[in-house]
Amino acid sequence: MTDIIPTETIAARIYLIRSTKVMLDRDLAELYKVETAQLKRAVRRNIDRFPDDFMFEFTKKELDSWRCQFGTSNRDKMGLRHKPMAFTEQGVAMLSSVLRSKRAIHVNIQIMRVFTKLRQMVLENEDLRRELAKMRKQTDERFQIVFETLDQLLSVDSRPKRKIGFDIKEPRAAYGKRTRRNTI
């Protein structure tokens, strides 16, 4: 089966709120092709299926902060007039049991796949971060040796150098002039 909605469209509607990846009710309603009010009614009728780790509503402070970030309450500008419901991955999965249309089932499958891809990307990035940290440590150790050697070379150069040769205490006569000795 082909995807109903492009993966990028779904991924762009996943937000990080309260350190959790969530999708907002209005975005889900748009993807399911239902009214946001209809989605919210279905959730409220089945609220026992949506504990706090599946779905939460914005606080007044979060709503104000969201509005402030986008500077307007215009829908096109991501503004919100009412406190939205935010659904975690598990909450989105639970929506398929509340909204029983075929489209809701197919869209949920796609959303679950996107969440899975995002989780895999995070894990891969974590592996990459660990590899980079390991390389950085090795490089730091190697460069530490280079820096220590350079410090030793510079400290040797900064010591006063001993002169090699003789010191002449008396000034010599200028070259080419002869001096007479007084003899008695």
Order of alpha helices (4+ residues) and beta strands (2+ residues): alpha-beta-beta-alpha-alpha-beta-alpha-beta-alpha-alpha
